[in-house]
Amino acid sequence: CKIFGIKVYFWGSGSGEDTSIRGHDLGRLISIKLLIKKWFYGFFDGIVVYSKKHHERLKSQNVKLPIRVAQNTCDIDPFFKIPIEAVNNRNFLFVGALESVKRLDTLIKALSRVNSSDWNFNIIGAGSQKKYLQDLTQELNLDDKIRFHGALYDEDTMDFWHSASYVVLPGVGGLLINEAMAAGKYVLATSGDGTGEDLLLTEDLLSHDVNESDLAVYIDQLFNLPNSEYINKCLRNRKYASENLRIEKMKNEILNFLMPNKYE
């Protein structure tokens, strides 16, 4: 886009460089895409990316243009109203597209292996994997534990957010992480470009190649986490969201890039 006479280039970093988390060999396609990107760079005065990971990729490619990181976010203000409470249930929540890259099948298989049966999992969303995931749930005799609610939005999801203790995203990261942090929930997620990436470099982070056995052990350990530690993590998540993930923060990063020192 061209703003205030300055040509700014934006290309989302979640568009395919990291093939290992997508399970497909896209090497040739990615090489072509990167060549196109480099050709485009010459037309612009600067680059805006939404993750530090993407910033590092560009530097490794010897891109000389000024680069500003404006961390990816969405409207998270409604989630700050959700009270942070001690664990009084073991409710898991997923909100998003039911696609293979989200790896919900891995999570469902892991939940079938945990030692405790005192848990529930609400899945909100639609996608090509829905029938497969429902069949898997039935095959593992988890119909009474896992519930599919279809696509819901905004206020229709809030009751689920209030009742959830853990928000899960075992596959490709996304804005669900930002919402979960703002809600003051314990997050189990893989690293997502621009979505709480600094904070997720902790023990809350699941690796991209996590398997159901290791994940089941992780969840069993989570169930034994003292309430004080659980609440501290939730408070930390909300604090991080408040300071780093508001839309105003992203906007100011971009404006300060366009007009330095005016929008600090």
ZIUR-V274633 format. One record per backbone hydrogen bond with DSSP energy under -1.0 kcal/mol. NH is the residue of the N-H (numbers start at 0). CO is the residue of the C=O. Records with the same first field share a line. If there is no record, write none. Layout:
NH = CO / CO
//
This chain:
2 = 5
5 = 2
7 = 0
8 = 45
18 = 16
21 = 18
22 = 18
25 = 23
29 = 25
30 = 26
31 = 27
32 = 28
33 = 29
34 = 30
35 = 31
36 = 32
37 = 33
38 = 34
39 = 35
40 = 36
42 = 39
43 = 40
44 = 6
46 = 65
47 = 8
48 = 67
54 = 50
55 = 51
56 = 52
57 = 53
58 = 54
59 = 55
60 = 56
61 = 58
62 = 57
67 = 46
69 = 48
71 = 49
75 = 73
78 = 75
79 = 76
81 = 78
91 = 119
92 = 165
93 = 121
95 = 123
97 = 125
98 = 96
101 = 98
102 = 99
106 = 102
107 = 103
108 = 104
109 = 105
110 = 106
111 = 107
112 = 109
118 = 116
119 = 89
120 = 144
121 = 91
122 = 146
123 = 93
124 = 149
128 = 97
129 = 126
132 = 128
133 = 129
134 = 130
135 = 131
136 = 132
137 = 133
138 = 134
139 = 135
140 = 137
141 = 136
144 = 141
145 = 141
146 = 120
148 = 122
155 = 152
156 = 153
160 = 156
161 = 157
162 = 158
163 = 159
164 = 90
165 = 90
166 = 185
167 = 92
168 = 187
171 = 100
176 = 173
178 = 174
179 = 175
180 = 176
181 = 177
182 = 178
183 = 180
184 = 179
185 = 164
187 = 166
189 = 168
194 = 191
199 = 195
200 = 197
201 = 199
204 = 201
205 = 188
209 = 206
214 = 210
215 = 211
216 = 212
217 = 213
218 = 214
219 = 215
220 = 216
221 = 217
222 = 218
224 = 221
229 = 225
230 = 226
231 = 227
232 = 228
233 = 229
234 = 230
235 = 231
236 = 232
237 = 233
238 = 234
239 = 235
240 = 236
241 = 237
242 = 238
243 = 239
244 = 240
249 = 245
250 = 246
251 = 247
252 = 248
253 = 249
254 = 250
255 = 251
256 = 252
257 = 253
258 = 254
261 = 258
//
